[in-house]
Structure formats: C-alpha cells, structure tokens
Amino acid sequence: MLILSSCGFRRPAGWRSIRETNGKLQGFEKLREVDVIVLGGGIVGITAAIYLRMSGRDVLVVERGRPGDEASRGNAGVLTREDLLPFSIPDDPLRLMGAVFNASSRFRYDPRILSRLLSWAGRLCEVSERDNGMRYATAIASLQRTAIFEHKALAKRASAERFFRPSGWIKLYRSDAGLEELDMELHFARIFGTTYEDLDESRLCELEPDLYAGDFSRALFFPESLSVSSPGGLTKAYARHLRDVGGVVETGDARSLARSSGRWAVNTLTGKVCADNIVVSLGAWSSQVLEPLGIQFPLMASRGYYRHFRPVDGVNLRRPIHDVEQGYMLSPMERGLRLTTGHEFTGVEAKAETAQLRRNVKAARKVFPLGPEIEEELCFAARPLLPDSLPVVGLAPGHKGLWLNFGHAGHGFTTAPATAVLLAQLMNDEEPFTDPSPLSPLRFGL
Ligand SMILES: Cc1cc2nc3c(=O)[nH]c(=O)nc-3n(C[C@H](O)[C@H](O)[C@H](O)COP(=O)(O)OP(=O)(O)OC[C@H]3O[C@@H](n4cnc5c(N)ncnc54)[C@H](O)[C@@H]3O)c2cc1C
C-alpha cells in the first residue's frame, strides 16, 4: 500500500519513505516484518509454515491464488507408505518407442520443450547410473514413514480427520514389462519392511468386486497407505489451522521477491513484507523465482490431467487403484470418481491438451464402469519433478536466508509434512530426523 506524500502525510511508524532517484520523496510504504516468508500455498508451503509456526516463528505465506488449488488439489489423494521407485525412463524397447513417438498413455511430451526434456533426461540417466534406486528408496521411505505419522497428528489438530480413509491402494500390472517393475517394487518392499499383499484374481475381486480383473496379470495391495477424499479440501483445512495458530496467508506474487536493505522482501496485496528467511515452496513454479536470482535447478513440470465421473448405480470403487502401465489412477473422492492421468512433460503454463486424458479415460472405462463426466473443462496440475524424483530441502548456498523446499514429484501430497519437519529442524539448527544429504540443494552442483 502506497500513501502519496503530496497528501500531506508525515511518515507513520512502521512505514518507509519511497524516494525517486533524485531523492525527492514520493510517498510512504507500509513495511511489515515477519521471521519467515513462505512462498507458495500448496500442501508443501502450508505444512512448512505450520511447523515453522509451531517452532515459534512468525510466519507469512504468500500465495497468488487460493491455498491448495494447484497440484495439491489435482492429485490422486494417496498418502503412500511404500511407493519406493523413482520416476524412470522405460527400458523396455516397445514402451520406449511408444514414449518417443508420443503414443504412450503413461507419458507424453510437448515437442516444443524437446531440447529441455532431453537435457533433463540426460541428468536422470546420470542419476540412475550412479544409483540402483537404493538412495532414492532410503530417502523416500524415511520421508513417507514420518509423513503419515505427521499427517495424522496434523489432521487431528486441524479437525480434518474426516478427509482420511484407511483404505490402502492397489497397483495393477498387465504385461511382462509391468511385471519387471513389480519385481523392483517387491524388492524394495522387502528391504524396507512395507506390508503388501500379492493378490490373485479371486482376492482382487473380493477387494474390488466392480473392477474387471481379467485385463490384469498381477495386482499388489498396500494396506498401510491412507487415502483422502478431497486433497484440496485437506490443504485448505491445514491453511485454516495455520491461521488458527497465528500464521498469516496473504495474496501476492512471489516473483516480486527482492533483496531490500540486507533482507528479503515480497509485495502482497496489503503491502511490502520483509523477513530474514524466505522459503521457496512454489512447486512446479519454483524456477520462476530462483532463476532471476541466478539459481538453476533441472526442474520439470510433469502435468497430470484429472476429471470426475458420476458413480454408476450399485457400482462402487472402495480404494484408489493404479493401472501402472496405462499410467492413470482412479480414486473415490467427495466430488465423484476421480481419474488422474500419467505424466505429460510440458511448460508449466502451456495450453491443455486432451490426448492423454482421452487415452486414459478409454482405458479406464474398459476396466471399471464410469458414469457421466462431471466437468466439461480440462483440469490439470503439475508435479514438480527433479531428475532423481526427490525434493530439495535446505539452504540455497551463497544466498543468506534463502531456503528451498520444492520438487516433491508424484509423492508430495504424502511427504509434505515430513519435509516441513526437516526444514524447521534445519532452520532451527536442530538434529534432523533423517539424513538430509539426499535432499540437499548441493546435489545439483549449485
Ligand atoms: C495427477 C497427479 C496425481 C498425484 N497423485 C499423488 C498422490 O496420490 N499422492 C501424493 O502424495 N502425491 C501425488 N501427486 C503429487 C502432489 O500432488 C504434489 O507433489 C504436491 O501437491 C506438490 O505440492 P506443492 O505445494 O509443492 O505444489 P502446488 O500444490 O502446485 O503449490 C504451489 C503453489 O504455488 C503457487 N504459486 C505459483 N506461482 C506463484 C507466484 N508467482 N506467486 C505466489 N504463488 C505462486 C501456486 O498457486 C500453488 O498454490 C500427484 C500429482 C499429480 C499432478
């Protein structure tokens, strides 16, 4: 908020003078100070703000829209305990060709970003060569374990327990290539002691009687995972809880971030706010704030489309299912049965394309009775994906007070409270609950 000096005001306390380059007084600007400004009001930013607030910090979240309206709304709502495989490029030749020629229903890419995608894929290959998946699995297993515990505690405090269901979820496999992936799943599940049930057809029919099981050769049931009935609703409930405990959420554009008198400053609708510490939790948009500061991360937007379907009379899906090779998921939600698609690599602001959603809906209708579509418009959300599928949590080297907390990939709805705890511990110089090095910003050569 700017008050013009020509109105005859004197500078009030807590306001700062704005001067033109010739030193002439132009007006006064309200200057507020908090301990930490969190950029982004998705599940990652909101939970980070809650844990920082709980550790006694004065926190303000800057969100351009409403909290929880982007990826934190448009996901499949699984709080997973055992999803231990990173995003990978298919090594099966048929699936690889399908992906290259944009004929796969699991992956699509926008040809306009091909050169960026190839360089990103190169980084992914480097990571896979260095690691057999163990580093990823170790880091994500620890985050997922803590996250489920923290989600439950947070839901209780936020009176949001009604969103949670102890449903577990089912992964369905069709072909030999899918079964190779299943073997990897089982390999890590055994190492990390996660509970699973290898379902035969009759047990699958018992768990999901309305699913046409004949198309699938194997199915795994993960009973310890939870699911939520409205991911956006839960994020909003957490945002209300943040306000209840004294945090603030304001509308503003994070791209206004600047250094001002040795501190960080951001403009919101109610004026400029300053803090010693900034947390970047802008999901797939994080580079829009970091690149102007000279900080480059290989962050890719992996878009997923989602659509709700009315239930068919007498037909019921009891828990989320994932058709692994087709790439889509079906999840029962408050609004209807939600279908979410696999990965579309595209610009974060790119126009919506119908191809992947059409393919996935066609495949899903063959295995489960879906009623009429609820929305006409194309809804989509972007997974913030780094080449090793792990988030970045920690201080940006060489930038005092600039904390990074983004890149939560396809698990961020689950892992957000765990990275929030870690971030608060790092910021408060406390012993971290997990080894922070696999999540360090330094791993991308900053
Ligand atoms: C189809 C799909 C299915 C998924 N399924 C699951 C699942 O089942 N389980 C799971 O754990 N995860 C799942 N995920 C992943 C999960 O949704 C994401 O990892 C998580 O929501 C990321 O949260 P975030 O807060 O980082 O991002 P977002 O929710 O996208 O939040 C970023 C926020 O930053 C704001 N912002 C952007 N630019 C600016 C700006 N300039 N100024 C101010 N604010 C700005 C945005 O408005 C947004 O609110 C899925 C994702 C997709 C797309």
The ligand as a Gaussian input file, in Angstrom:
#p B3LYP/6-31G(d) Opt

LIG

0 1
 C       -2.101000     -36.143000     -11.407000
 C       -1.327000     -36.129000     -10.100000
 C       -1.524000     -37.143000      -9.169000
 C       -0.813000     -37.128000      -7.976000
 N       -1.084000     -38.066000      -7.032000
 C       -0.466000     -38.020000      -5.821000
 C       -0.808000     -38.928000      -4.802000
 O       -1.695000     -39.760000      -4.935000
 N       -0.118000     -38.855000      -3.615000
 C        0.864000     -37.941000      -3.401000
 O        1.470000     -37.946000      -2.342000
 N        1.169000     -37.014000      -4.356000
 C        0.527000     -37.030000      -5.551000
 N        0.833000     -36.113000      -6.516000
 C        1.913000     -35.142000      -6.266000
 C        1.448000     -34.000000      -5.388000
 O        0.199000     -33.524000      -5.826000
 C        2.493000     -32.870000      -5.473000
 O        3.788000     -33.371000      -5.242000
 C        2.210000     -31.814000      -4.390000
 O        0.864000     -31.398000      -4.451000
 C        3.134000     -30.627000      -4.608000
 O        2.739000     -29.645000      -3.700000
 P        3.333000     -28.177000      -3.785000
 O        2.796000     -27.419000      -2.653000
 O        4.804000     -28.268000      -3.981000
 O        2.775000     -27.630000      -5.186000
 P        1.392000     -26.893000      -5.516000
 O        0.247000     -27.514000      -4.842000
 O        1.334000     -26.783000      -7.006000
 O        1.593000     -25.490000      -4.851000
 C        2.402000     -24.482000      -5.402000
 C        1.690000     -23.171000      -5.096000
 O        2.497000     -22.084000      -5.529000
 C        1.617000     -21.074000      -6.002000
 N        2.339000     -20.151000      -6.886000
 C        2.893000     -20.412000      -8.089000
 N        3.463000     -19.299000      -8.593000
 C        3.261000     -18.313000      -7.688000
 C        3.614000     -16.956000      -7.612000
 N        4.297000     -16.340000      -8.596000
 N        3.257000     -16.243000      -6.530000
 C        2.581000     -16.825000      -5.494000
 N        2.210000     -18.124000      -5.507000
 C        2.540000     -18.859000      -6.590000
 C        0.546000     -21.848000      -6.747000
 O       -0.628000     -21.069000      -6.915000
 C        0.363000     -23.064000      -5.837000
 O       -0.694000     -22.882000      -4.917000
 C        0.135000     -36.099000      -7.724000
 C        0.300000     -35.065000      -8.645000
 C       -0.430000     -35.066000      -9.823000
 C       -0.263000     -33.928000     -10.796000

